Amino acid sequence: MSKLFSPISLRDVTFENRIVISPMCQYSAQDGTANDWHVVNLGHMALSGPGLAIFEATAVSPEGRITDRDLGLYSDENEAGMARVVAFIRTYARAKIGVQLAHAGRKASTMPPWDGGGAATGEHRYPTVAPSALAYEGYDVPHALDDAGLEKIRRDFVLATERCERLGIDTIELHFAHGYLGHQFLSPLSNVREDAYGGSLENRMRFPLELFDAVRAVWPERKPLGVRISASDWVQGGWDLAQSITFAHELKARGCDFIDVSSGGLSPEQKIAVGPGYQVPFAKSIREASGIATMAVGAITDPQQAEAIVANGEADFVALARGFIREPRWVWDAADALGAEAFVPNQYARGRKTRVR
């Protein structure tokens, strides 16, 4: 029996398989609000039967968006827009639904990649904040957060979490990876504060852990809460696997249910040896050291590769991004390759080789 297609439960939520649609920024929202593109994009990927479909990085405030076209969950209009996407998936698919709550910190106020990326200009530009007044290369210098700024961000995460519950979301992932705000606090390369939030590892973990605690306090006990981290900055003297394992222990003690293990994104000086499943060893190490469930992501494209990751105990879930962009019915192909079954909407049954469940 395929391990990739076996169910797994976190708290009171059961995922019918271990396949995850990874959060993928679409840079297509209007004032943070999802539209037809988001319904079609996430909705049609969910139709192939993954266990979990996660909304792209969803900003908890306007200034927390990577670009001014990012998805958000800080207004009633944002909530209503996301509700349309949720309703489609609930009606036509079986995937559980997740939201990746995010704040971009010093990597906010940028342009979408097809508009050149880099720091935003003109009407697209807005002030940025970060642990320290250190700019990401080529970006605006952020304002160092004071106590009031920290409290506002905690509150923004709480309010967005409450919106997730009203929407009936199954799980939340806090985005502390890829050089965004949570990661900026964790890494000594971006956090040079001299107060209780900087310096030692304990201090650098403090604010991300406070965000987690604030969200866990209002997120229903029956629902899982996870965190995406960058396990390494891939820069000498930066955040690394050993610190990630310590962070994982702290998260687990606070009621974290899974860690989505990525890497990089904090510094342009990173040197990454990219290859098939290149981040899987990080997920395996964190899982073995902390006992927490992990999600492997990054250059996972082949069904047998994904099966082996789960079967060998390297991770509990596998998350795909480009794989779903290239083949929105990737789950069906994996089921065929592994002799398993996958959900098929009745409308698509005649186009599917295996039987409808």
N, C-alpha and C positions, 0 to 999 in steps of 0.2 A: 504493500500500500504506500502511496506517495506521502511523504512527510510534508511536502510543500502544500498539498491539498488537504491536510488534516486540520481540524478545527483547533482553536486555542481560545481560552477565556482569560480575560483580565478583569478582576472584580466581577461585576454582574454582566459584562458585555462579552459575547462570544463571537469571534470572527470565524467565518466558515472555512477560510484558508489563510495561508501566511503571506499572500501576495498583496502588496500595497502600492497604490498610485501615489508616488512621491509628490510633495508640493512643488509646483512649477509656476514661477511668476509669469503672468501673461501681459502685464503692463497695458491693460485694456479697460480699466474701470474709469468711471466718471465720478469725481469727488469721492472716491472710495467705494462706490456702489457697483455691484455686479450687474451685468446686463446679458443680452442674448448670447454673447460670445461665451460667457462663463457657463451658462446652461448647457450649451452644445459641447464645449470643451470637456469639462469634467463629467458631464452627464453621459456622453457617448463612450468615454473610456470606462465608466462604471458599468456599462451594459455588458461587458465581457465577463463579469463575475469576480473581481478581486475581493479579498476579504475586507479591505479598508481603502477608501478614497479620501485623500486629504486635500482640502482647499489650499491654494497657494499661500505664501506668506501674507498674512492679514494684519494690517497695522492697527494698533490700539489707539492711535491718534493721528491727526493729519501730518504733524511734523515727524512722526515715526515712519512714514512711508519711504521706501527706497526712491521711488519716483512719484510725481504727482498723478500718475495713472495706476498706482497700486491699489489692490483691494484693501478695504478697511472695514472695521466693525466698531465704529465710534459714533454712529448716528442712527436715528430711526430709519432713514433712507437706506443706509448700508444694511441694516438688519432685514429690511423688506426685500432688498435685492438678493441677498444670500438666501432668503426663504424660498425664492423661486427655484434656485438650484437644488436646494434640499428637497423641495416638493417633487421635482422631476426624478431624482434618484430614489426617493422613497416609493414613488409610484411604479417605476419601470425597472428598477434594479434591486439587488439585495445587499449590496456593499454597505458596511457600516461607514459612517461619515465622520471625518475629523477636520479640525480647523487648526492651522498653525498660527498662533498668535505671535506677533513680532513687533519689534521696534528697531529701526535701522541705525539709530545713533549717529555717529559721524559719517556713515555711509548713506545717509539720507540726502535728499535734494540733488538727485542725479537725473540723467537723461536715460530713456530706454535704450537698449543696445542698438536697435535699428536707427536711432537718431544720434548715434555716435558714442553713447555712454558718457562717462565723466561727469563733472560738476554741472548742475543745471544752470541755466542762464535766463535772464528776463523774467517773464511771468511764471516760469516753472520753478523758480528758485525760492527757497524758504530757509530760515535759520535752522541750524543743527545743534544737537547737544551730545555730550559724551562724558565718560568718567573724567577725562583730562582734556585740556585744550591742545590736543595733538591731532593734526589732520591726517587722513588717509591720503596717500600721494596723489596730488593733483586736485584734491577736493577742498572745500571750504574748511577753515579752521572752526571747530565746534566750540560752543560754550561749555565750560566745565560745569557739571550739574552741582547745584547746592542742595541743601536739605529740602527746600520747597520743591525743587525740580524732581528729586528722587521720590518724594511723596506723591507728586502728580502722576508719575509713571506707574507707581504701585496702584494708584486708584484707577488709572486707565486700563491696566490689565484686569483688575477686578470687574470693572464695568463691562469690558468686552467678554469676559467669562460669563457674566450674568446674561448677556445677549446670546451666547452660545447655548446656554441652558434653555432659554425661551425658544430657540430655534430647534431644540431637540437633537443637538449634536451629540454623537456617541463618545467622542474622545477629543481631548485637546493636546496639542504638542506645543510647548514653548520653544521659541526659536532662539537658542543661545549659541548659534554656530555662525560660520561664514563671515566673521568679522563684524557682525551686527552688535547691538548694544550689550546683550548679555555676555557675549564673547569678549567685547572690549573691556568689560570689568574683569573678566577672568585672566586675560593675558597681561603679563608684565610689560609687553611691548606697547600696549595702548593705555595701560592704567599706571600712572605715576603719582597717584594721589598720596597725600601724607596723613590722611585721616583714617578712620576706622574702615574705610572701603578700599584702601590701597596698601601696597607693601607686601605683607606676608600672604601666603596662600589662603590662610583663614580669612584675612581681610578682603582679598580679591574675590573670594567666593560669596562674601556676605550679601551683596545686593542681589545677585541672581537667586540665591537661596531665599532671600526675603520675597522676591517676586513669586517664586514657586510656592512659598508658604501662603502668600496672600491669595493666590489662585486656588490652591488646594482647599483653603478655608471656605470658599464659596462654591466650589465645584462639587456636585453631589458625590457622596461617599461611594455610591454604587457604580460610578463611572471612572474609567482609568484616565490618568494624567501622565503625560510623558514629556521628555525634553530632547531636543536635537542639539547635539554638541559637535564642535570640531575637536576631534581627539588630539590633533596636533596642529600647530601653526606651520610646521615644516620649516622653521627658522630657529637657528641656534639661540638659546636663551629665552625662547618663547614658551607658550603653553605646550604641554606634551602629554604623552600617554600616562605617565605616572601621576601627574596632577589630575588628569581626567578620571583615573580610577579612584582617587581620593574624593573627587567631586561626586562620582557615582555612588560611593558609600553614603555620602551626606544626603544625596537625593533620595536614595532608597529608605534611609531612616526617617525621612519626612513624608513618605507615602508615594514616592514616584513609582510608576508601574512599568515604564519602559524608557530606554534611551535609544534614540535614533542617531547612529554614529557616522558622522561625516568627518571632514577635515578641511583645513586651509581656510583662505578667504580673508585673513586678518592683515596680511602684509604682502606687498608686491615682491618682496624678497624671497617668498616661499619657493622651495625647490621640491617639486612633487614628482615622484616616479609613477606616472599613471600607467595602468595596465588593467586587464580583466580582474575585477574584484579586489582592487588595490587597497580598499579600506576595510575589507572583511577582517583582516587580522586585528584591527582595532576593536571591532565589535566583539570578536571572540575573546580578546583579552579582558575587556570590561565585563563581559558576561561571566567569565570564569572567576574573576577576582571579586566581583561584587554580588553575584547571584541574581542580578536584575535582568529582566528580559531585554534583549537588544534587537535593533533593526539594522540590517546591513544595507548599504546604499553605495552606488558608484560603480559604473562599468559592469553591471550585472545584466546580461542580455540573453543568455542561453538557458533554456529550461533545465537541462541537466546540471548546469552550474548552480542555479538557484536551488534545485533539489538537494544537491550535495551540501550547500551551506547550512540548510536547516537540518538535514539528516545527520550531519557530522557534529551538530551542536555548536556551530560557529555563531549562529544568530537564531532568533525565534521568528523573525519576519525578514523578507527581502522587499526592498522598495525600488521601483523602477520609475524613471522619468523619460529619458529619450526612447527607451524601449516601447513605451506606450504611445509616444508621439509617432514613431515609425509604424507601429502596428497596434492600433487601439484594441484589437482582439487578441492580444498577446496571451491572455489567460487561456483562450481556446486552444491555441497552438501548444501551450505548455501541457494542457490536459491531454491532448493527443499524444504528445511525446512521452508522457509519463504514465499513460494508461489510466488516467483519472477522469473525473467528471467535472464539468463547469456549468455554472448557471447560464441559461440561454433564454432571452425573452421570447415569448411565443411568436412575436412578429418576425424574429430572425431564425426560427427553427429550421426552415427549409434550406437555409444556407449553412447549416452546421452539420458536421458529419456524425457526431455522437448524439445520443438520445437527449430529449428535453427532460429536465427534472421538474 
